[in-house]
Amino acid sequence: MSLQTHFIPSLVVFLLSFPSYYSLPGISEASGYDASAGRVYPWYPSTIQGRNFGSKIMSSKMGRSLAAVKTFNVNDYGAKGDGSDATEAFNNAWKAACSSSQGSVLVVPKNKNHLLKPITFEGPCKSSITVQIYGTLQASADRSAYSKDLTRWLVFENVQNLAVEGGGTINGNGKIWWENSCKVNDDLSCKDAPTALIFYNCKNLVVKNLKIQNAQKMHVSFEKCVGVEVSGLTITAPADSPNTDGIHVTRTQNIQISSSVIGTGDDCISIVSGSQKVQATGITCGPGHGISIGSLGDGNSEAHVSDVTVNGATLTGTTNGVRIKTWQGGSGSASNIKFQNIEMHNVKNPIIIDQKYCDQDKPCKSQSRAVQVQNVLYQNIKGTSSSSEAIQIDCSEKFPCKGIALQGIDLRVGGKAAKAECNNAKITERGNVSPSCT
């Protein structure tokens, strides 16, 4: 028999059994779902921050058959998709997918609207899992449904090798929560509100191509996670919606956020204590409070954030640009931080370090301790400020800021040069810097 006769069938078998981490013909580009074949192929990145992010996922597949993964459709578990409560159906579908020893995909079909009460998708799972959200997930507007825990709506907890994607919508239905916020109505007592989407203690995580809107409080939070890739998110809420941070990062290491559009009533991205090796690129921010590290050190606590790079962002009409904010009385450090290649359009406080941050009704007491801010680079930041002081660096007398570098700064107000106010900081300026701290 000819070589060609042996080779072609072998090649076909090889291609059909090829690992599902690579795109194959006939699979939807956005989601990896081949409706005609009834198979879904999960997507994972090959690298993150220069490391082989997918290696552990790949190695976990070696030594066994690499057939197509198993699909779990929420419709098959009783979800109607007509706006009725689908919490139980989603819970059962997740349990089935998570307990599968074969790589699994949980599918939320297109053109379906599912009402969900607070729900936790809990691991560990037996294999890698992808959640494909094509339709809409909508939060219950009944505040009593959150009586067990006011801080959570959708939670993925203790899951490794997880991807959540699909181009669908997650709607926090936050209006009822905003109306009952003490930041909107001074007569009301301050109470917690749910974060729309939480990833807690997840490892090797991908979150991409989702619309997240009108969160009750924060939109998406990464807590105690390792190895995270976030891309293609569109996060929106009204500019006056209270505490609706876009992406919140806490106690998380090795996270890359890219190509996302965020406009909310609070920080577009907030990075707080315990976070290391954070990268943000291709970020469009506004409205909102800008991109913030902190707040850190509240309640005299110890806080640490390090190795943060924001490289490539456009901010429009925000109340702050790139900001580091720490409370008096705290301890710890915010170090090795880079803000690079950033455009500002009518931004109030484009560059700000505030070591006397105070977000409370009563004036904060003057304290000698402070979170140390050091080794911060501001490079190639240009555009317009809506405030006369485009640079505000206000550091602690006892713990002055160290190693602050300004390079290639050009910020103007109404076509004229802006001002800079810089106190208790060791600052180096290189190249053109306008306004100047010196």
Sequence and secondary structure as in RCSB ss.txt:
>XXXX:A:sequence
MSLQTHFIPSLVVFLLSFPSYYSLPGISEASGYDASAGRVYPWYPSTIQGRNFGSKIMSSKMGRSLAAVKTFNVN
DYGAKGDGSDATEAFNNAWKAACSSSQGSVLVVPKNKNHLLKPITFEGPCKSSITVQIYGTLQASADRSAYSKDL
TRWLVFENVQNLAVEGGGTINGNGKIWWENSCKVNDDLSCKDAPTALIFYNCKNLVVKNLKIQNAQKMHVSFEKC
VGVEVSGLTITAPADSPNTDGIHVTRTQNIQISSSVIGTGDDCISIVSGSQKVQATGITCGPGHGISIGSLGDGN
SEAHVSDVTVNGATLTGTTNGVRIKTWQGGSGSASNIKFQNIEMHNVKNPIIIDQKYCDQDKPCKSQSRAVQVQN
VLYQNIKGTSSSSEAIQIDCSEKFPCKGIALQGIDLRVGGKAAKAECNNAKITERGNVSPSCT
>XXXX:A:secstr
  HHHHHHHHHHHHHHTS TTS  TTS TTT EETTTTEE     S BTTB TTHHHHHHHTTS     EEEEGG
GGT   EEEE HHHHHHHHHHHHT SS EEEEE TT EEEE SEEEE   SS EEEEE SEEEE   GGGGTT T
TEEEEEES EEEEEESS EEE  THHHHHT TTT TTS      EEEEEES EEEEEEEEEEES SS SEEEES 
EEEEEEEEEEE  TT TT  SEEEES EEEEEEEEEEE SS SEEE TTEEEEEEEEEEE SSS EEEEEE GGG
 EEEEEEEEEEEEEEES S SEEEEEEBT EEEEEEEEEEEEEEEEESSSEEEEEEE  SSS     S B EEEE
EEEEEEEEEESSSEEEEEE  SSS EEEEEEEEEEEEETTEE EEEEESEEEEEEEEEES   
